Amino acid sequence: MQVANRLEKLSGGIFTQIDNLAKEMVANGVKVINLSIGSPDLPPSEDFRRKLAEYVLDPDNYGYALTDGLLEFRQAVTKWYYDRDQITLDPYSEVLPLMGSQDGLSHIYWAFLNKDDIAFVPDPGYPIYTAGVLFTEAIPYPMALNIDNNFLPDFSAIPADVAKKAKIMFLNYPSNPLAATATYDFFRAAIEFAVKYEIIICHDFAYSELAYDGYKPLSFLSVPGAKEIGVEFHSLSKTYNLAGCRLGFVVGNKDIITALRKIKSNIDFGSFKAILKAGTDVLTGSQEYVKTTAQTYQKRRNIIVDGFNELGWQIPKPKASMFIWAPIPEGFNSSLEFTKQLAEKTGVIVVPGIAFGKEGEGYVRIGLVQNEQLLAEAVQRIKNNFINI
């Protein structure tokens, strides 16, 4: 059986290696502490679960919701955005429900890219940004993100002839895997660049509420001109611990959303009505549970960063996201080598930075996805068994 040529361009080999290594260690009786995954380990609030159970039992919720979902959900999204940033959205034309934000992140390319068009993607970046481009047979152009530019793209480094061929740019702040954040001035520069070259900006804002020490991540749409050339993707997965429920949304420019709606109307029939109704409730209800979740991740961040810094593994303390982007200690040839040795000697599993792009070499991504006790144990294991740090 011969698969399509596009599959040959897709990566994922490093993730498979790490997953196989973890499974092999577990099979050999090793108590693994897996910090490589990016899925929340916390449950949604009890109130959400009770509401969801109520909606699931309602026989009226089993018909198709269709692409636009429920108006009440779209209205809840507009209220959430206004309450958060005083951003005004039209629930009829500027909001589209998604089956998780990755649904929209992958399909937006289908609406705008032709073969050999160029799309700007972050490097390092979440893998779907590049994979989505490859599905359309367009060309991903990596924007190097490194410590020298505060993990922000340098638009002046992009050749004009490349920019003229580009159709889409993806940004992601707070970032996965970098845990980096963006400033108002950066977004303003991105908008100016996009307007000059007629490029659509897609901003992934999935980690907006996982922020620490009083920091509040900036919505791209809060910057003047953003809605004229871009959209913002969001997910209930991290904010409300609803990863398995697959519910998100995209907001912003109505023409961009209309094009994505046309794609989605031809490939799916929308999210489960019970999920949409329960999602409406969490968006419009008390946000205290969201604050508690962020506080939990902040405590976890402190355990890892403070613990590793005491060992001599100097790691910056991120202001947001559920990840730590850690430079590997001296003495290792690659992030993959470091990851394997760390796992073999301590049972602690992380992701080598090279899995997220060429610029990720020299780093590892650490997920704050285990409880405080296990994170403290991970620090202790490294202290006792990993003398190379």
Phi, psi and omega per residue, in radians:
M1 nan 2.230 -3.114
Q2 -1.815 2.137 3.139
V3 -1.482 2.921 3.138
A4 -1.127 2.591 -3.109
N5 -1.026 -0.539 -3.079
R6 -1.081 -0.472 -3.134
L7 -1.172 -0.476 -3.129
E8 -1.188 -0.369 -3.112
K9 -1.516 -0.252 -3.082
L10 -1.406 2.434 3.132
S11 -1.742 -2.740 -3.090
G12 2.171 -0.028 -3.092
G13 -1.064 -0.676 -3.108
I14 -1.204 -0.710 3.088
F15 -1.057 -0.689 3.112
T16 -1.131 -0.729 3.103
Q17 -1.022 -0.793 -3.109
I18 -1.181 -0.718 3.121
D19 -1.107 -0.743 3.119
N20 -1.145 -0.657 3.100
L21 -1.089 -0.766 3.131
A22 -1.105 -0.767 -3.142
K23 -1.107 -0.706 3.136
E24 -1.114 -0.707 -3.135
M25 -1.172 -0.719 3.102
V26 -1.087 -0.743 3.126
A27 -1.079 -0.493 3.130
N28 -1.562 0.160 3.050
G29 1.527 0.186 3.132
V30 -1.416 2.346 3.050
K31 -1.434 1.730 -3.055
V32 -1.460 2.437 2.955
I33 -1.911 1.792 -2.990
N34 -1.601 1.873 3.102
L35 -1.921 0.379 -3.100
S36 -1.651 -0.334 -3.045
I37 -1.437 2.724 -3.124
G38 -1.999 0.427 -3.113
S39 -1.839 2.336 3.134
P40 -1.019 2.410 3.098
D41 -1.668 -0.140 -3.128
L42 -1.483 2.590 3.090
P43 -1.443 2.810 2.979
P44 -1.182 2.954 -3.107
S45 -1.089 2.697 3.103
E46 -1.091 -0.629 3.133
D47 -1.083 -0.746 3.090
F48 -1.060 -0.795 -3.094
R49 -1.105 -0.648 3.104
R50 -1.190 -0.747 3.122
K51 -1.103 -0.757 -3.136
L52 -1.082 -0.740 3.109
A53 -1.046 -0.685 3.119
E54 -1.124 -0.762 -3.120
Y55 -1.237 -0.593 3.120
V56 -1.127 -0.596 -3.130
L57 -1.368 -0.201 -3.135
D58 -1.407 2.008 -3.084
P59 -1.141 -0.279 -3.133
D60 -1.338 -0.119 -3.054
N61 -1.685 0.277 -3.032
Y62 -1.891 0.164 3.005
G63 -1.545 2.976 3.103
Y64 -1.118 2.361 3.005
A65 -1.473 -0.347 -3.085
L66 1.154 3.073 -2.936
T67 -1.038 -0.710 -3.096
D68 -1.375 -0.094 3.122
G69 1.119 -2.451 -3.129
L70 -1.862 2.404 3.113
L71 -1.011 -0.678 -3.114
E72 -1.069 -0.592 3.090
F73 -1.212 -0.774 3.141
R74 -1.111 -0.639 3.074
Q75 -1.167 -0.617 3.094
A76 -1.132 -0.673 3.096
V77 -1.088 -0.784 -3.138
T78 -1.101 -0.670 3.104
K79 -1.142 -0.752 3.142
W80 -1.042 -0.773 3.140
Y81 -1.165 -0.692 3.140
Y82 -1.198 -0.751 3.128
D83 -1.098 -0.630 -3.086
R84 -1.349 -0.815 -2.971
D85 -2.357 0.167 -3.078
Q86 0.981 0.603 3.058
I87 -1.594 2.211 -3.123
T88 -1.673 2.242 -3.135
L89 -2.268 2.586 3.048
D90 -1.577 2.029 -3.091
P91 -1.147 -0.269 -3.114
Y92 -1.547 -0.586 -3.022
S93 -2.138 -0.266 -3.035
E94 -2.055 0.265 3.113
V95 -2.417 2.321 3.083
L96 -2.398 2.120 3.078
P97 -1.161 2.638 3.119
L98 -2.325 2.706 3.044
M99 -1.500 1.215 -2.974
G100 1.480 2.581 -3.075
S101 -1.123 -0.503 -3.133
Q102 -1.086 -0.500 3.034
D103 -0.927 -0.889 -3.132
G104 -1.318 -0.633 -3.133
L105 -1.038 -0.629 -3.128
S106 -1.438 -0.670 -3.016
H107 -1.467 -0.303 -3.137
I108 -1.053 -0.575 3.129
Y109 -1.103 -0.638 -3.114
W110 -1.052 -0.507 -3.069
A111 -1.399 -0.336 -2.982
F112 -2.289 -0.268 -3.059
L113 -1.822 2.354 2.952
N114 -1.857 2.959 3.124
K115 -0.962 2.309 3.091
D116 1.284 0.069 2.919
D117 -1.162 2.866 -3.131
I118 -1.933 2.414 3.017
A119 -2.209 2.291 3.094
F120 -1.449 2.197 -3.140
V121 -2.247 2.542 3.132
P122 -1.238 2.491 3.076
D123 -2.370 1.875 0.111
P124 -1.266 2.688 3.124
G125 -2.775 2.862 3.084
Y126 -1.035 2.272 -2.964
P127 -0.970 -0.530 -3.080
I128 -1.119 -0.446 -3.141
Y129 -1.036 -0.781 3.134
T130 -1.380 -0.741 -3.125
A131 -1.043 -0.703 -3.141
G132 -1.068 -0.657 3.090
V133 -1.120 -0.778 -3.082
L134 -1.117 -0.558 3.103
F135 -1.056 -0.477 -3.107
T136 -1.654 -0.019 -3.076
E137 1.138 0.387 2.987
A138 -1.501 -3.083 -3.025
I139 -2.022 2.055 3.048
P140 -1.349 2.279 3.088
Y141 -1.945 1.919 -3.053
P142 -1.244 2.313 2.989
M143 -1.741 1.985 -3.043
A144 -1.170 2.176 3.069
L145 -2.010 2.048 -3.134
N146 -2.538 3.039 -3.036
I147 -1.101 -0.475 -3.113
D148 -1.166 -0.481 3.106
N149 -1.970 0.428 3.136
N150 1.001 0.532 3.119
F151 1.037 0.612 3.059
L152 -2.100 2.505 3.119
P153 -1.086 2.499 3.047
D154 -1.726 1.735 -3.065
F155 -1.154 -0.461 3.131
S156 -1.202 -0.306 -3.133
A157 -1.496 -0.103 -3.120
I158 -1.566 2.104 -3.134
P159 -1.053 2.510 -3.098
A160 -1.078 -0.653 -3.118
D161 -1.181 -0.498 3.059
V162 -1.285 -0.793 -3.117
A163 -1.047 -0.611 -3.123
K164 -1.184 -0.404 -3.133
K165 -1.638 -0.142 -3.054
A166 -1.404 2.561 3.125
K167 -2.011 -0.561 -3.034
I168 -2.420 2.553 2.986
M169 -2.237 2.314 3.072
F170 -1.832 2.316 3.040
L171 -2.200 2.724 -3.090
N172 -2.672 1.765 3.114
Y173 -2.512 2.245 -0.099
P174 -1.009 2.562 -2.857
S175 -1.740 2.567 2.875
N176 -2.026 2.034 0.305
P177 -1.751 -0.028 -2.868
L178 -1.347 -0.340 -3.014
A179 1.019 0.375 3.137
A180 -1.443 2.800 3.122
T181 -2.225 2.816 -3.086
A182 -2.031 2.738 -3.133
T183 -1.845 2.895 3.064
Y184 -1.026 -0.795 -3.111
D185 -1.091 -0.643 3.114
F186 -1.124 -0.840 3.135
F187 -1.071 -0.649 3.120
R188 -1.119 -0.707 3.101
A189 -1.153 -0.658 3.115
A190 -1.107 -0.714 3.129
I191 -1.133 -0.757 3.123
E192 -1.066 -0.745 3.124
F193 -1.111 -0.774 -3.110
A194 -1.149 -0.700 3.117
V195 -1.128 -0.741 -3.110
K196 -1.045 -0.705 -3.042
Y197 -1.890 0.169 3.110
E198 0.976 0.968 -3.121
I199 -1.955 2.409 3.055
I200 -1.438 2.316 3.054
I201 -1.788 2.254 3.038
C202 -2.030 2.021 -3.111
H203 -1.872 2.155 3.102
D204 -1.586 1.982 -3.014
F205 -2.006 0.550 -2.994
A206 -1.105 -0.443 -3.054
Y207 -1.835 0.419 -3.004
S208 -1.061 -0.538 -3.034
E209 -1.760 -0.049 3.074
L210 -1.658 1.325 -3.065
A211 -2.257 2.697 -2.906
Y212 -2.263 2.798 3.033
D213 1.004 0.571 3.101
G214 1.473 -0.013 -3.131
Y215 -1.313 2.441 3.092
K216 -2.133 1.941 3.124
P217 -1.031 2.561 -3.057
L218 -1.585 2.254 3.011
S219 -1.292 2.323 3.066
F220 -0.975 -0.648 -3.080
L221 -1.247 -0.181 3.121
S222 -1.405 -0.121 -3.135
V223 -1.644 2.271 -3.112
P224 -0.934 2.352 3.122
G225 1.633 -0.234 -3.065
A226 -1.094 -0.759 -3.062
K227 -1.206 -0.335 3.125
E228 -1.274 -0.433 -3.050
I229 -2.283 0.102 -3.040
G230 -2.695 3.051 3.093
V231 -2.376 2.842 3.123
E232 -2.220 2.277 3.132
F233 -1.722 2.477 3.126
H234 -2.472 2.807 -3.087
S235 -2.434 2.548 3.010
L236 -1.514 -0.033 -3.042
S237 -1.079 -0.861 -3.066
K238 -1.556 -0.750 -3.090
T239 -1.052 -0.733 -3.047
Y240 -2.050 0.185 3.131
N241 1.025 0.813 -3.097
L242 -2.019 0.606 -3.007
A243 -0.931 -0.783 -3.093
G244 -1.314 -0.237 -3.128
C245 -1.345 -0.361 3.120
R246 0.964 1.248 3.107
L247 -2.466 2.205 3.087
G248 -2.668 -2.896 3.128
F249 -2.861 2.833 3.022
V250 -2.215 2.457 -3.114
V251 -2.354 2.748 3.058
G252 2.283 -2.379 -3.011
N253 -0.978 2.190 -3.026
K254 -1.193 -0.565 -3.136
D255 -1.226 -0.674 3.088
I256 -1.129 -0.772 -3.127
I257 -1.164 -0.639 3.086
T258 -1.054 -0.726 3.134
A259 -1.154 -0.752 3.112
L260 -1.150 -0.667 3.100
R261 -1.033 -0.695 -3.133
K262 -1.116 -0.714 3.072
I263 -1.061 -0.908 -3.038
K264 -1.177 -0.542 3.139
S265 -1.179 -0.282 3.119
N266 -1.715 -0.075 -3.087
I267 -2.234 -0.212 3.104
D268 -2.672 3.031 -3.114
F269 -2.098 0.467 3.030
G270 1.491 3.066 -3.119
S271 -1.394 2.869 3.087
F272 -1.107 2.270 -3.091
K273 -1.013 -0.633 3.133
A274 -1.075 -0.685 3.104
I275 -1.185 -0.732 3.120
L276 -1.076 -0.705 -3.139
K277 -1.220 -0.744 3.099
A278 -1.162 -0.620 3.067
G279 -1.129 -0.642 3.060
T280 -1.031 -0.745 -3.117
D281 -1.116 -0.753 -3.090
V282 -1.265 -0.559 3.123
L283 -1.207 -0.597 -3.072
T284 -1.702 -0.179 -3.091
G285 -1.554 -2.929 3.116
S286 -1.063 2.433 3.138
Q287 -1.778 0.290 3.141
E288 -1.103 -0.629 3.134
Y289 -1.127 -0.604 3.097
V290 -1.114 -0.739 3.121
K291 -1.127 -0.694 3.120
T292 -1.116 -0.711 3.102
T293 -1.067 -0.791 3.127
A294 -1.086 -0.692 3.110
Q295 -1.110 -0.640 3.099
T296 -1.102 -0.801 3.129
Y297 -1.165 -0.581 3.107
Q298 -1.120 -0.743 3.085
K299 -1.074 -0.724 3.123
R300 -1.124 -0.757 3.101
R301 -0.988 -0.773 -3.106
N302 -1.127 -0.677 3.122
I303 -1.057 -0.813 -3.110
I304 -1.219 -0.947 -3.035
V305 -1.151 -0.852 -3.138
D306 -1.115 -0.704 -3.140
G307 -1.128 -0.782 -3.134
F308 -1.209 -0.668 3.113
N309 -1.072 -0.641 3.090
E310 -1.133 -0.485 3.111
L311 -1.426 -0.147 -3.092
G312 1.724 -0.012 3.062
W313 -1.578 1.696 -2.996
Q314 -1.401 2.050 -3.081
I315 -2.264 2.262 3.083
P316 -1.180 2.639 -3.115
K317 -1.627 1.950 -3.099
P318 -1.221 2.678 3.126
K319 -1.578 -0.210 -3.058
A320 -2.869 3.019 3.139
S321 1.488 3.125 3.135
M322 -1.920 0.427 -3.088
F323 -2.307 2.814 2.974
I324 -2.157 2.269 3.117
W325 -1.802 1.833 -2.930
A326 -1.963 2.193 3.031
P327 -1.175 2.376 -3.133
I328 -1.253 2.586 3.133
P329 -1.123 2.845 3.115
E330 -1.151 2.666 3.070
G331 1.793 0.005 3.132
F332 -2.026 2.464 -3.080
N333 -1.363 -0.442 -3.081
S334 -2.759 2.857 3.102
S335 -1.191 -0.546 3.112
L336 -1.199 -0.738 3.093
E337 -1.056 -0.795 3.131
F338 -1.067 -0.783 -3.124
T339 -1.036 -0.775 -3.123
K340 -1.161 -0.749 3.133
Q341 -1.161 -0.682 3.102
L342 -1.052 -0.779 -3.136
A343 -1.137 -0.808 -3.071
E344 -1.151 -0.602 -3.065
K345 -1.586 -0.398 -3.036
T346 -2.234 -0.322 -3.040
G347 1.385 0.123 3.121
V348 -1.623 2.167 -3.067
I349 -1.873 2.193 3.043
V350 -2.243 -3.136 -3.138
V351 -1.931 2.245 3.074
P352 -1.172 2.441 -3.065
G353 -1.067 -0.460 -3.119
I354 -1.093 -0.346 3.110
A355 -1.141 -0.319 -3.080
F356 -1.842 0.099 3.132
G357 2.335 2.877 -3.074
K358 -1.000 -0.679 -3.098
E359 -1.264 -0.136 3.117
G360 -1.428 -0.158 3.116
E361 -1.049 2.422 -3.116
G362 1.669 0.026 -3.124
Y363 -2.345 2.882 2.931
V364 -2.315 2.641 3.041
R365 -1.757 2.240 3.129
I366 -1.988 2.122 3.131
G367 -1.574 2.382 3.129
L368 -1.543 0.992 -2.913
V369 -1.986 0.359 3.047
Q370 -2.262 2.819 -3.097
N371 -1.211 2.958 -3.039
E372 -1.069 -0.659 -3.137
Q373 -1.087 -0.789 -3.133
L374 -1.197 -0.633 3.098
L375 -1.136 -0.712 3.080
A376 -1.121 -0.644 3.097
E377 -1.153 -0.666 3.101
A378 -1.049 -0.764 3.102
V379 -1.070 -0.758 -3.110
Q380 -1.151 -0.712 3.117
R381 -1.062 -0.747 3.139
I382 -1.144 -0.679 3.105
K383 -1.081 -0.700 -3.054
N384 -1.454 -0.470 -2.924
N385 -2.190 -0.146 -3.044
F386 -2.090 1.394 -2.958
I387 -1.322 -0.150 -3.097
N388 -1.238 -0.324 -3.136
I389 -1.283 nan nan
